[in-house]
Each structure stands twice: as C-alpha cells, then as structure tokens.
Amino acid sequence: MRLSFGLIMTVGALLTAAPSHAQTFDPRYPICMHVYSGANGGGGEWYDCSFTSLPQCQATASGRSAGCDLNPYYATNMPQPRPRHRRGG
C-alpha cells in the first residue's frame, strides 16, 4: 500500500511540474531587448531578440521598462574554439 501511494505521489509531482521553456534567445540576431513587466504589467519578463543593432533596440525600448543586451547565443558572441596543435613525428 505504501509503495503504491509513493508511486502515485511521485507521478503526480512529475506531472504537475512546470513545463520547460524553449530557448529564449534567437541566435539569428545580435541584440536582444529584455522587457520587464512587473506585477502591474502581468506576464513577467520576456526577451525580444529581433534587433540588428543596439541603437535600433534602444529606440524600441525607449519609454518602456526594458533594456538592450548582446545576444549570448549569437554566433559572433560565442567563444572561439582553442586551436589544437599537432606534434610532429
């Protein structure tokens, strides 16, 4: 009886867990606008990664509770792989 109760509780906890979100950052654009919608704005925070330049993002964020950042998943922001040196032989 205890085993079935524990199993039911475990399955119930797994099914009620919050769903995972897809990747927030679009890797095709270098700039993201982080929009802060507090308790009065509802919906929480979100990112809009559709900007090609920082001034473009800042113009859109002007007058809003938002800020602009570099997209950490944009290809040029990724660290370059370390070169591998071969030993001659």
VENRAZI-V385847 format. One record per residue. N is the residue number from 1. RES is the residue in one small letter. OMEGA is omega in whole degrees, 0 to 359 (999 if undefined). Layout:
BEGIN
N:RES:OMEGA / N:RES:OMEGA
END
This chain:
BEGIN
1:m:179 / 2:r:181 / 3:l:180 / 4:s:177 / 5:f:178 / 6:g:178 / 7:l:178 / 8:i:179 / 9:m:180 / 10:t:179 / 11:v:178 / 12:g:179 / 13:a:179 / 14:l:181 / 15:l:181 / 16:t:179 / 17:a:181 / 18:a:179 / 19:p:179 / 20:s:181 / 21:h:175 / 22:a:180 / 23:q:184 / 24:t:187 / 25:f:176 / 26:d:185 / 27:p:181 / 28:r:184 / 29:y:185 / 30:p:186 / 31:i:177 / 32:c:173 / 33:m:178 / 34:h:183 / 35:v:180 / 36:y:175 / 37:s:184 / 38:g:184 / 39:a:181 / 40:n:180 / 41:g:182 / 42:g:173 / 43:g:179 / 44:g:182 / 45:e:175 / 46:w:181 / 47:y:173 / 48:d:182 / 49:c:181 / 50:s:184 / 51:f:181 / 52:t:179 / 53:s:179 / 54:l:178 / 55:p:178 / 56:q:179 / 57:c:182 / 58:q:177 / 59:a:179 / 60:t:182 / 61:a:183 / 62:s:179 / 63:g:179 / 64:r:174 / 65:s:185 / 66:a:177 / 67:g:183 / 68:c:181 / 69:d:172 / 70:l:179 / 71:n:182 / 72:p:181 / 73:y:176 / 74:y:189 / 75:a:182 / 76:t:178 / 77:n:180 / 78:m:178 / 79:p:180 / 80:q:178 / 81:p:180 / 82:r:180 / 83:p:178 / 84:r:179 / 85:h:178 / 86:r:176 / 87:r:177 / 88:g:182 / 89:g:999
END
